[in-house]
Amino acid sequence: MMGMDRFRPWRKHLPAAAVEHTLPPVQRHLVSVQVAPEAVREARQAVAEHLPKVGIAPNSAFAGAVLLVASELVANVIRHAVHTPVADVGIAVGGGQLVIAVADGDPRLPGLTRDAMGEGLRTVAELAAEYDGEVSAESAVDHEGKVVFVRFRIPAERPSGVSRL
């Protein structure tokens, strides 16, 4: 069986080329908010506090897009998952991507086609697409409910005065 002996368990003394192909560390932050009118503000504030910790300029257009997405997703929980007492809002950053995830207790997955989306989710999808990202949803694995994910590619910093094409 050719090749079977080439794969060995991870070892500290591997050549540098092997180390270069490992994934960068992922930074994660999670906040749980009571589903109430102030949940949008609380979630947005928690995400805003975390952005500088992961190298995102707080006053950048990208930060604004991320905060609007977090706000819209929590607002959707308030509107559509009315029997959910708590929503979990997560942010994960690694490998040049930022992911916002919002989990609630309603098992109904949102329609993700352009025709099925409401205005808020359509805005979320447009913002994600602007940063080479996407929206997805899946059933939660640890409770009855769902998680909506929005992935963004973190934009490279540009020198001041250089516009984005």
PyRosetta script that sets phi, psi and omega in degrees:
from pyrosetta import init, pose_from_sequence

init()
pose = pose_from_sequence("MMGMDRFRPWRKHLPAAAVEHTLPPVQRHLVSVQVAPEAVREARQAVAEHLPKVGIAPNSAFAGAVLLVASELVANVIRHAVHTPVADVGIAVGGGQLVIAVADGDPRLPGLTRDAMGEGLRTVAELAAEYDGEVSAESAVDHEGKVVFVRFRIPAERPSGVSRL")
pose.set_psi(1, 99.1)
pose.set_omega(1, -179.4)
pose.set_phi(2, -71.9)
pose.set_psi(2, 136.5)
pose.set_omega(2, 175.8)
pose.set_phi(3, 99.0)
pose.set_psi(3, -27.9)
pose.set_omega(3, -177.5)
pose.set_phi(4, -62.5)
pose.set_psi(4, -34.8)
pose.set_omega(4, -178.7)
pose.set_phi(5, -81.2)
pose.set_psi(5, -6.5)
pose.set_omega(5, 179.6)
pose.set_phi(6, -77.7)
pose.set_psi(6, -24.6)
pose.set_omega(6, -177.5)
pose.set_phi(7, -94.0)
pose.set_psi(7, 114.3)
pose.set_omega(7, -178.5)
pose.set_phi(8, -121.3)
pose.set_psi(8, 157.6)
pose.set_omega(8, 177.3)
pose.set_phi(9, -59.2)
pose.set_psi(9, 153.5)
pose.set_omega(9, 178.5)
pose.set_phi(10, -55.7)
pose.set_psi(10, 134.8)
pose.set_omega(10, 178.1)
pose.set_phi(11, -135.9)
pose.set_psi(11, 145.3)
pose.set_omega(11, -177.8)
pose.set_phi(12, -63.6)
pose.set_psi(12, -26.2)
pose.set_omega(12, -175.2)
pose.set_phi(13, -92.0)
pose.set_psi(13, 20.6)
pose.set_omega(13, 177.4)
pose.set_phi(14, -66.3)
pose.set_psi(14, 151.6)
pose.set_omega(14, 177.6)
pose.set_phi(15, -62.9)
pose.set_psi(15, 158.4)
pose.set_omega(15, -177.0)
pose.set_phi(16, -56.3)
pose.set_psi(16, -34.5)
pose.set_omega(16, -178.7)
pose.set_phi(17, -59.7)
pose.set_psi(17, -35.8)
pose.set_omega(17, 179.3)
pose.set_phi(18, -70.8)
pose.set_psi(18, -37.8)
pose.set_omega(18, -179.8)
pose.set_phi(19, -68.0)
pose.set_psi(19, -34.6)
pose.set_omega(19, -179.2)
pose.set_phi(20, -62.5)
pose.set_psi(20, -20.9)
pose.set_omega(20, -176.7)
pose.set_phi(21, -96.1)
pose.set_psi(21, 6.2)
pose.set_omega(21, 175.8)
pose.set_phi(22, -80.6)
pose.set_psi(22, 151.7)
pose.set_omega(22, 179.5)
pose.set_phi(23, -72.7)
pose.set_psi(23, 145.2)
pose.set_omega(23, 177.2)
pose.set_phi(24, -69.1)
pose.set_psi(24, 159.9)
pose.set_omega(24, 179.1)
pose.set_phi(25, -64.1)
pose.set_psi(25, 150.4)
pose.set_omega(25, 178.4)
pose.set_phi(26, -106.8)
pose.set_psi(26, 132.1)
pose.set_omega(26, 175.5)
pose.set_phi(27, -98.8)
pose.set_psi(27, 133.6)
pose.set_omega(27, -177.6)
pose.set_phi(28, -128.0)
pose.set_psi(28, 148.9)
pose.set_omega(28, 175.9)
pose.set_phi(29, -144.0)
pose.set_psi(29, 137.5)
pose.set_omega(29, -178.9)
pose.set_phi(30, -135.9)
pose.set_psi(30, 135.4)
pose.set_omega(30, 174.6)
pose.set_phi(31, -133.0)
pose.set_psi(31, 139.4)
pose.set_omega(31, 174.6)
pose.set_phi(32, -104.7)
pose.set_psi(32, 133.0)
pose.set_omega(32, -179.9)
pose.set_phi(33, -124.3)
pose.set_psi(33, 139.8)
pose.set_omega(33, 173.9)
pose.set_phi(34, -65.9)
pose.set_psi(34, 133.8)
pose.set_omega(34, -179.4)
pose.set_phi(35, -76.4)
pose.set_psi(35, 100.5)
pose.set_omega(35, -178.4)
pose.set_phi(36, -157.1)
pose.set_psi(36, 169.5)
pose.set_omega(36, -177.9)
pose.set_phi(37, -53.4)
pose.set_psi(37, -33.5)
pose.set_omega(37, -179.0)
pose.set_phi(38, -79.5)
pose.set_psi(38, -2.9)
pose.set_omega(38, -179.4)
pose.set_phi(39, -61.6)
pose.set_psi(39, -37.9)
pose.set_omega(39, -179.6)
pose.set_phi(40, -62.2)
pose.set_psi(40, -47.8)
pose.set_omega(40, -179.8)
pose.set_phi(41, -62.9)
pose.set_psi(41, -44.1)
pose.set_omega(41, -178.8)
pose.set_phi(42, -63.4)
pose.set_psi(42, -44.1)
pose.set_omega(42, -179.9)
pose.set_phi(43, -65.1)
pose.set_psi(43, -45.5)
pose.set_omega(43, -179.8)
pose.set_phi(44, -60.4)
pose.set_psi(44, -43.4)
pose.set_omega(44, 179.4)
pose.set_phi(45, -63.8)
pose.set_psi(45, -42.0)
pose.set_omega(45, 179.8)
pose.set_phi(46, -64.3)
pose.set_psi(46, -42.8)
pose.set_omega(46, 178.8)
pose.set_phi(47, -66.3)
pose.set_psi(47, -43.0)
pose.set_omega(47, -179.9)
pose.set_phi(48, -60.0)
pose.set_psi(48, -38.5)
pose.set_omega(48, 178.8)
pose.set_phi(49, -66.8)
pose.set_psi(49, -29.4)
pose.set_omega(49, -176.5)
pose.set_phi(50, -83.9)
pose.set_psi(50, -27.7)
pose.set_omega(50, -174.6)
pose.set_phi(51, -56.1)
pose.set_psi(51, -47.6)
pose.set_omega(51, 179.5)
pose.set_phi(52, -63.3)
pose.set_psi(52, -27.9)
pose.set_omega(52, -180.0)
pose.set_phi(53, -67.1)
pose.set_psi(53, -22.4)
pose.set_omega(53, -179.6)
pose.set_phi(54, -109.4)
pose.set_psi(54, 14.6)
pose.set_omega(54, 173.1)
pose.set_phi(55, 86.9)
pose.set_psi(55, 16.0)
pose.set_omega(55, 178.0)
pose.set_phi(56, -96.7)
pose.set_psi(56, 123.6)
pose.set_omega(56, 179.0)
pose.set_phi(57, -63.1)
pose.set_psi(57, 123.8)
pose.set_omega(57, -173.1)
pose.set_phi(58, -63.5)
pose.set_psi(58, -26.3)
pose.set_omega(58, -178.6)
pose.set_phi(59, -102.0)
pose.set_psi(59, 14.9)
pose.set_omega(59, -178.6)
pose.set_phi(60, -81.3)
pose.set_psi(60, 160.7)
pose.set_omega(60, 175.3)
pose.set_phi(61, -60.8)
pose.set_psi(61, -36.6)
pose.set_omega(61, 179.1)
pose.set_phi(62, -63.3)
pose.set_psi(62, -45.5)
pose.set_omega(62, 178.3)
pose.set_phi(63, -60.1)
pose.set_psi(63, -41.0)
pose.set_omega(63, 177.9)
pose.set_phi(64, -60.7)
pose.set_psi(64, -41.1)
pose.set_omega(64, 178.4)
pose.set_phi(65, -64.8)
pose.set_psi(65, -43.3)
pose.set_omega(65, 179.8)
pose.set_phi(66, -62.7)
pose.set_psi(66, -43.7)
pose.set_omega(66, -179.0)
pose.set_phi(67, -66.7)
pose.set_psi(67, -39.0)
pose.set_omega(67, 177.6)
pose.set_phi(68, -65.0)
pose.set_psi(68, -40.1)
pose.set_omega(68, 178.0)
pose.set_phi(69, -62.7)
pose.set_psi(69, -46.4)
pose.set_omega(69, 178.5)
pose.set_phi(70, -59.2)
pose.set_psi(70, -43.6)
pose.set_omega(70, 179.4)
pose.set_phi(71, -61.6)
pose.set_psi(71, -46.9)
pose.set_omega(71, -178.6)
pose.set_phi(72, -64.0)
pose.set_psi(72, -40.7)
pose.set_omega(72, -179.0)
pose.set_phi(73, -66.5)
pose.set_psi(73, -40.1)
pose.set_omega(73, 178.1)
pose.set_phi(74, -70.2)
pose.set_psi(74, -38.1)
pose.set_omega(74, 176.2)
pose.set_phi(75, -60.4)
pose.set_psi(75, -36.9)
pose.set_omega(75, 176.9)
pose.set_phi(76, -64.6)
pose.set_psi(76, -35.9)
pose.set_omega(76, 176.6)
pose.set_phi(77, -62.8)
pose.set_psi(77, -45.4)
pose.set_omega(77, 179.6)
pose.set_phi(78, -60.6)
pose.set_psi(78, -41.7)
pose.set_omega(78, -177.4)
pose.set_phi(79, -74.4)
pose.set_psi(79, -42.9)
pose.set_omega(79, -167.3)
pose.set_phi(80, -111.4)
pose.set_psi(80, -18.0)
pose.set_omega(80, -178.8)
pose.set_phi(81, -114.5)
pose.set_psi(81, 60.2)
pose.set_omega(81, -168.8)
pose.set_phi(82, -63.0)
pose.set_psi(82, -21.1)
pose.set_omega(82, -179.4)
pose.set_phi(83, -96.6)
pose.set_psi(83, 14.3)
pose.set_omega(83, 179.3)
pose.set_phi(84, -94.3)
pose.set_psi(84, 117.4)
pose.set_omega(84, -179.5)
pose.set_phi(85, -78.2)
pose.set_psi(85, -30.4)
pose.set_omega(85, -175.4)
pose.set_phi(86, -137.7)
pose.set_psi(86, 138.0)
pose.set_omega(86, 173.5)
pose.set_phi(87, -113.6)
pose.set_psi(87, 138.2)
pose.set_omega(87, 176.2)
pose.set_phi(88, -100.7)
pose.set_psi(88, 127.2)
pose.set_omega(88, 179.9)
pose.set_phi(89, -115.2)
pose.set_psi(89, 119.8)
pose.set_omega(89, -178.6)
pose.set_phi(90, -118.4)
pose.set_psi(90, 149.5)
pose.set_omega(90, 172.7)
pose.set_phi(91, -131.2)
pose.set_psi(91, 132.3)
pose.set_omega(91, 177.8)
pose.set_phi(92, -131.7)
pose.set_psi(92, 137.1)
pose.set_omega(92, -179.5)
pose.set_phi(93, -132.0)
pose.set_psi(93, 129.9)
pose.set_omega(93, 177.0)
pose.set_phi(94, 177.0)
pose.set_psi(94, 151.6)
pose.set_omega(94, 176.6)
pose.set_phi(95, 60.9)
pose.set_psi(95, 30.4)
pose.set_omega(95, 178.9)
pose.set_phi(96, 78.5)
pose.set_psi(96, 9.5)
pose.set_omega(96, 179.6)
pose.set_phi(97, -123.2)
pose.set_psi(97, 152.1)
pose.set_omega(97, 172.2)
pose.set_phi(98, -123.9)
pose.set_psi(98, 133.2)
pose.set_omega(98, -179.9)
pose.set_phi(99, -123.7)
pose.set_psi(99, 128.4)
pose.set_omega(99, 170.7)
pose.set_phi(100, -104.0)
pose.set_psi(100, 131.6)
pose.set_omega(100, 178.2)
pose.set_phi(101, -130.1)
pose.set_psi(101, 135.0)
pose.set_omega(101, 176.8)
pose.set_phi(102, -127.2)
pose.set_psi(102, 123.1)
pose.set_omega(102, -179.1)
pose.set_phi(103, -109.2)
pose.set_psi(103, 139.8)
pose.set_omega(103, 176.2)
pose.set_phi(104, -138.0)
pose.set_psi(104, -179.5)
pose.set_omega(104, -176.0)
pose.set_phi(105, -97.1)
pose.set_psi(105, 9.6)
pose.set_omega(105, 179.6)
pose.set_phi(106, -96.9)
pose.set_psi(106, 120.9)
pose.set_omega(106, -176.1)
pose.set_phi(107, -75.0)
pose.set_psi(107, -11.3)
pose.set_omega(107, -178.7)
pose.set_phi(108, -70.0)
pose.set_psi(108, 122.0)
pose.set_omega(108, 177.9)
pose.set_phi(109, -80.4)
pose.set_psi(109, 140.9)
pose.set_omega(109, 178.7)
pose.set_phi(110, -72.7)
pose.set_psi(110, 150.6)
pose.set_omega(110, 172.9)
pose.set_phi(111, -72.3)
pose.set_psi(111, 129.4)
pose.set_omega(111, -176.1)
pose.set_phi(112, -109.0)
pose.set_psi(112, 10.8)
pose.set_omega(112, 172.2)
pose.set_phi(113, -85.0)
pose.set_psi(113, 156.8)
pose.set_omega(113, -177.9)
pose.set_phi(114, -55.7)
pose.set_psi(114, -40.5)
pose.set_omega(114, -179.2)
pose.set_phi(115, -70.9)
pose.set_psi(115, -28.8)
pose.set_omega(115, -176.5)
pose.set_phi(116, -87.4)
pose.set_psi(116, -19.4)
pose.set_omega(116, -177.5)
pose.set_phi(117, -76.1)
pose.set_psi(117, 143.5)
pose.set_omega(117, 169.9)
pose.set_phi(118, -79.9)
pose.set_psi(118, 178.3)
pose.set_omega(118, -176.8)
pose.set_phi(119, -60.4)
pose.set_psi(119, -42.7)
pose.set_omega(119, -178.8)
pose.set_phi(120, -64.7)
pose.set_psi(120, -46.9)
pose.set_omega(120, -179.5)
pose.set_phi(121, -68.6)
pose.set_psi(121, -31.6)
pose.set_omega(121, 175.8)
pose.set_phi(122, -64.9)
pose.set_psi(122, -41.2)
pose.set_omega(122, 176.2)
pose.set_phi(123, -61.2)
pose.set_psi(123, -43.0)
pose.set_omega(123, 178.2)
pose.set_phi(124, -59.6)
pose.set_psi(124, -46.6)
pose.set_omega(124, -178.8)
pose.set_phi(125, -63.4)
pose.set_psi(125, -39.7)
pose.set_omega(125, 178.7)
pose.set_phi(126, -65.4)
pose.set_psi(126, -41.5)
pose.set_omega(126, 177.8)
pose.set_phi(127, -64.8)
pose.set_psi(127, -42.4)
pose.set_omega(127, 178.2)
pose.set_phi(128, -61.3)
pose.set_psi(128, -45.2)
pose.set_omega(128, -179.1)
pose.set_phi(129, -62.9)
pose.set_psi(129, -34.1)
pose.set_omega(129, 178.9)
pose.set_phi(130, -60.9)
pose.set_psi(130, -27.2)
pose.set_omega(130, 179.1)
pose.set_phi(131, -112.8)
pose.set_psi(131, 37.4)
pose.set_omega(131, 177.6)
pose.set_phi(132, 52.6)
pose.set_psi(132, 39.0)
pose.set_omega(132, -178.0)
pose.set_phi(133, -117.0)
pose.set_psi(133, -168.3)
pose.set_omega(133, -177.0)
pose.set_phi(134, -157.3)
pose.set_psi(134, 164.4)
pose.set_omega(134, 176.3)
pose.set_phi(135, -113.1)
pose.set_psi(135, 137.6)
pose.set_omega(135, 174.6)
pose.set_phi(136, -144.3)
pose.set_psi(136, 165.5)
pose.set_omega(136, 178.3)
pose.set_phi(137, -146.1)
pose.set_psi(137, 147.3)
pose.set_omega(137, 177.2)
pose.set_phi(138, -151.8)
pose.set_psi(138, 159.4)
pose.set_omega(138, 176.8)
pose.set_phi(139, -64.7)
pose.set_psi(139, 141.9)
pose.set_omega(139, 177.9)
pose.set_phi(140, -68.6)
pose.set_psi(140, 146.7)
pose.set_omega(140, -178.9)
pose.set_phi(141, -93.4)
pose.set_psi(141, -20.4)
pose.set_omega(141, -174.4)
pose.set_phi(142, -110.8)
pose.set_psi(142, 1.9)
pose.set_omega(142, 177.1)
pose.set_phi(143, -162.8)
pose.set_psi(143, 167.2)
pose.set_omega(143, 175.5)
pose.set_phi(144, -73.5)
pose.set_psi(144, 116.3)
pose.set_omega(144, -178.7)
pose.set_phi(145, 159.0)
pose.set_psi(145, -160.6)
pose.set_omega(145, -177.8)
pose.set_phi(146, -143.6)
pose.set_psi(146, 168.1)
pose.set_omega(146, 174.0)
pose.set_phi(147, -131.8)
pose.set_psi(147, 130.7)
pose.set_omega(147, 174.3)
pose.set_phi(148, -104.7)
pose.set_psi(148, 127.6)
pose.set_omega(148, -178.2)
pose.set_phi(149, -112.2)
pose.set_psi(149, 139.4)
pose.set_omega(149, 171.9)
pose.set_phi(150, -127.9)
pose.set_psi(150, 117.5)
pose.set_omega(150, -179.0)
pose.set_phi(151, -103.4)
pose.set_psi(151, 137.0)
pose.set_omega(151, 176.3)
pose.set_phi(152, -125.9)
pose.set_psi(152, 147.4)
pose.set_omega(152, 165.5)
pose.set_phi(153, -89.1)
pose.set_psi(153, 127.0)
pose.set_omega(153, -179.5)
pose.set_phi(154, -70.6)
pose.set_psi(154, 124.2)
pose.set_omega(154, -177.5)
pose.set_phi(155, -68.9)
pose.set_psi(155, 145.9)
pose.set_omega(155, 175.7)
pose.set_phi(156, -71.1)
pose.set_psi(156, 144.8)
pose.set_omega(156, 177.4)
pose.set_phi(157, -67.3)
pose.set_psi(157, 141.4)
pose.set_omega(157, 177.3)
pose.set_phi(158, -113.5)
pose.set_psi(158, 146.6)
pose.set_omega(158, 174.6)
pose.set_phi(159, -59.4)
pose.set_psi(159, 147.5)
pose.set_omega(159, -179.6)
pose.set_phi(160, -59.0)
pose.set_psi(160, 142.5)
pose.set_omega(160, -179.7)
pose.set_phi(161, 90.0)
pose.set_psi(161, -8.2)
pose.set_omega(161, 179.2)
pose.set_phi(162, -98.9)
pose.set_psi(162, 120.6)
pose.set_omega(162, -178.6)
pose.set_phi(163, -86.8)
pose.set_psi(163, 158.9)
pose.set_omega(163, 178.3)
pose.set_phi(164, -83.7)
pose.set_psi(164, 131.4)
pose.set_omega(164, -179.3)
pose.set_phi(165, -84.6)
pose.dump_pdb("model.pdb")
